Amino acid sequence: MQEEDIQLEITRARFSDVLKRHGELTERLSRDADKVVFEHLQKEFDAARVSQTEDICLDGEEWNDGLLATIRERVHMEADRKTMPGDTNMVPGPHFQEKTTYKVRSKVICCLEGARIGIQYETSFAGEPCELYHCVLESKSFLEKMTVLEHTIPFFLPIREAEIDLLSSNAMKFIDYVGELLQAYVDRREQVRLIKELYGNQIRELYHSLPYHMVEFVLDDSDCKVTASLRYADLVSVVPTRIRVLAWPSKKNIINAATLNRTESGVLGSLRIPARLSYAEDALRTMSLPEEIVLNMSRELQHIFHHQSPS
């Protein structure tokens, strides 16, 4: 048993090292590849917003397919005007001089050069701003469907799938869905970051998928080891739907609990190992960062392993 434990720990350490190196490589590749595109698009968006003559904040039903069609029409009319032969010094009419930026909740929509529509997504967590993301849409003409020209959305989020499924049939729904994807990703990522910051000295191992829709971590307590497995229904979810939190007692506590059961009843009770921490699972279903999982752990574990009645 001791040799098996040693081999298991060696394998666990190697696997943890591979995951760590994979995460570092993925982050570096993503950052380096996106940095140039981000800087280029950010400059273009900043220039577009400076040149705007009007900012309009939209709420509720004001953001609709009709407005998006109007924005598309404007960018194509402006592009056509610039390509028309004639006196380049001719002053455009008031309609062409108007340049409007639309703010829809966490999205900023503006008209870019070359018949393109730019969407800047603002993300946040706990009221604090996080990253900005960009998506640029274009179409050859007003009547043709739009396509994604370039973006700074993380590669592991399904932007291309959303483009195929939504953009050609419902561009407004596509724009909103991408915003939901990004905000949910930031929410899940920041929840994991907070867990690491608050309980880093107790977290022995932590694994997660790139979009943070699968998370597993191990908490080390003096009396036992607690494993938590979280699964999210989809990439726009911010609260897990499939949760499993198990407590694995130390060998010392298994022996103590067995001795206690034998002393009290004369019969060795059947211990439930590992024990399921239902209170922690319930908290995770309703709260983004349930601190009581850790705060109440010692009391719950003592109740489970030291006061377990024999079966």
Helices and strands as residue ranges (DSSP letters): H 2-50, E 54-58, G 60-62, H 65-83, H 94-97, E 100-104, E 107-112, E 116-125, E 128-138, E 147-151, H 159-162, I 163-167, H 171-199, E 203-208, E 214-220, E 224-231, E 242-249, H 251-265, E 275-276, H 278-286, H 292-295, H 297-306
